């Protein structure tokens, strides 16, 4: 058997590579960024007032973890984002599926949805504060508005992409309209729906931090803002890294759930 060249082995689209190579590539990139950060910060090329060293960030993390403030802020942010995202998803996903599957629903809702999804949610925060205040409800509303209409559009595109042949065959076999929805349309969209939820969860974190930066008395966004006011760049980095870590864990959880409920998706990958 001919030996594959480097280009053929690793730079051919869709060609599988060994797991060790996958992990190694990620470690090399992350390690390179860390090494560059250490070089710039420890050599004094960048002032600590602008770029803290990894040691400074680790010390700040330990301080915030020891006094309990970090745990408090994480708990508040997780409560806000999961409630807002859950409420948005359980309403947006069914609407999106029906928009993509039924022309009458698409015709009725698409103009409104497309109008709303272009409105900048950040500009609505002052109005939400006026209506709701700066408590938990306001953060949930920001996350809801920031993800809801985007989810509808993305899920409807997934449902619209389901092949019509699946419906025609089902009708030929005697399926009713209700069975078409529950046994053909919904199952066919599950993979795309899971991918949509993964993507919009990242947006949800963005909207949460913005909401906490504008008006809040707790949460990771609030912690970042307080660190900025206290001229503590290490504290800002702690908040950013914690958000990134929590987002990574959430993303991995979505992938795990998708593998569990859609095992056939992994065949050949």
N, C-alpha and C positions, 0 to 999 in steps of 0.2 A: 504493500500500500504506500502510495507516495506521501511524503511528509508535507503537511501544509505549511506555507510560509506564514510569517507574522501577520501580513496584510490579510491573507486568506483566513487565518485562524481567528483574529480578533476584530477585524474591520470589515467583515462581511455582514450586511444587514440581516437581522433576525437569526443569525447563527448562534447557537448556544455556546457558552464558555464555561469552564470549570468553576465551581462554587468558590474555590480558594482564590481564583483570579478575580472574581467579583468582589469578594471581601478585601483582597489586597489593593485593588484599584481605589476603593473608597477610603481605605486607611492611608494610602499614599497621598491622596488629595487633601484629606483632613490634616494629616501630619505636616504637609507642606505649608498649609495655611497657619497652623500652630507655630511652626518653626519661624515663619516670616514675622508673625506677631511677636514672638519672643525676641527675635533679632532686633526689631524696631524699638521695642519697649525697654529691653534690658540694656541696650547700648546707649540709651538716652537720645536716640535720633528723634523720637517723638516725646513731647512733654507728658508727664503723668497727669497733668490737668486735662489733657485731651485723649490720651490713650493709656489707660492703666495696664500694668503688666499682669500676666496670668496669676502671679503670686498675690497681687493686690485684689484681684477679682475673687480668688479663692478665700482670702482672708475676710473679705466683705461677705461672701456667701456664708462662711462659718459663723460670723457675728450675727447675721440676720436669722440664721437657722437656730442659733443658740438662744436668742431672746424670744423666739416664737413668732416674731413678726412675719417672717417669710411664710410659715405655715398658714398664718391667718390670711395673708394676701392671696396665696394660692387657693385656699378654700373658697374665698369670696369670688375669685375670677372663675373657678371651675363651676361653681353654682350658677353664676350668671350665664356663662357660655353654653352650658349643657341645657339649661332650661330654655334659653332663647333658640338654640339650634334645634332642640327636640320639637318645640312648638311649631317652628317654621317647617320642619321636614314632614311631620305627620299631616300637615295641611297641604303643603306644596306638592308633594310626590303624587297623591291621588289626582289633584287638579292637573298636574303636568301630564300624567298618563292619559287622562280623558281628553286633554287638549290635543295630544298627539294622535289619539286613536279615533276621535270623532270630529268631523269637520264642523258640525254645528257648534260644538263647544269651543273649537279654535276660533271660529268667526266671532263668537260672542265675547271671548275673553282676551284674545291676542292684542287688540288695540290698547286696552287698558293696561295689560301686563307690560307691553313694550314701552308705554309711556312712563309707567312707574319705575321700571328698572333703570331708566336713564336719569332719574332724579338723584342728585348726590345726597346720600343719607347723612353725611357729616354736616351738611348745611341745615338739616332738619333737627339736629340735636338741641339747639336753643329752644325750638318750638316744643320738643318733647319734654325738656326741662320745665317749660312753662306749664305744660299740660299735666305732667306726671310727677315732676320733682327730680331729685338726684339719687333716688333710692334704687333698689333692685329692679323695680318695674321699668325704669327708664333704660337701664342697660339691656334688659330683655327686649324692649321695644326696638332699640337700635340694632341689635343682632338680628331680630326678626325681620325688620325692614331691609337690612343689608343683604340678607340671604334669600328671603322668601321669593321674590320675583325672579331672581337669577336661577333659583332651583326650578321654578316652574318652566322657564324657557329651556333649560338644559334637559330636564326630564321629558318635556314634550318633544324635543328633537330626537331623543332616544326612542320614544314610542312611535314617532313618525317614521323612524327608520326600520321598523319591523316589517318584514317582507309580506306583501299582500297574499302571496301564495299560501302562507300558513293559514290565513283566514279562509281562503277559498277551499282548501283541502278540508278544513274543519267543518265548514258548512256542508260540503259534499258528504262528510261522514255523519251528518245529522246533528251537529252541535248547535245549541241555541245561542242567542246573542249574549246571554249571561255567562254561558260557558266559554264563549270566545274571549270575554274579558278576563275571567278568573283563571282559565286554563291555558290561554294562548298569549294574550296581550301582556298581562302582568308578568308571567314567568319570563317572557322574551325580553322584558325591559330590566330585569333584576340586576344584571351585570352593569348596565349603564347607569342605573340608579345608584348603585354602590359607588361607582366612580364619581358620580356627581356629588354625592355626600362627602366623599373624601376631599374633593376640590373646594367645595363651599365651606367646609369646616375651617380651612385656612383663611378664607375671607372673614369668617365669623370671628376669629381671633383678632384680625385687624380692626374690625369694627368695635370689638370689646375694648381694646387698648385705647382707641381714639375716644370712646365714650368715657373711659376712666380718666384719661388725661384732661378732658374738658371739665367734668364734674363728677367727683367721687370722694369718698373718705376712706376707701379701702380697695384692695385689688392690686394686681401686678402693675397695671398702668399707673395707678396712683403712687405706687412705690417708686416707679421710674421717675415720675414727676417730682416727687419729694427729693429724690437723689439729685436731680438736676438743680433744684432750688438750693440744695445744700452743697453744691459744687462737688459732688461725689460721683465721678464717672465710673468708678468700680461698681457702685450700686446700680447704675444704669445698665452696665454689662450683665450684672447678676439677673436683673429683671428680663433682659433680652434673652439670655441663655436659658433661663427657666421656661420662658414661653416657648422657645424653640424646642426644648426637650419635651415639654408636655405635648406640643404639636406632633413631634415625631412619634411619641407613644400612641397618640390618638390615631395617627396615620397607620401605624403597624397594626393597631386593633382593627381598623377597617379592613385591612388586607387579610387579617386572620379570619374575620367574620365572613368575608367573601369566599375564602377558601373552604370554610366549613359549609356554607349554604349552597355554594356553586362549585362543587369539586371538579366538575367536567371542564371548568374554565382553565384548569391547570394542566390539562392533557396537552402534551407537546410543547410545554413552555419550560 
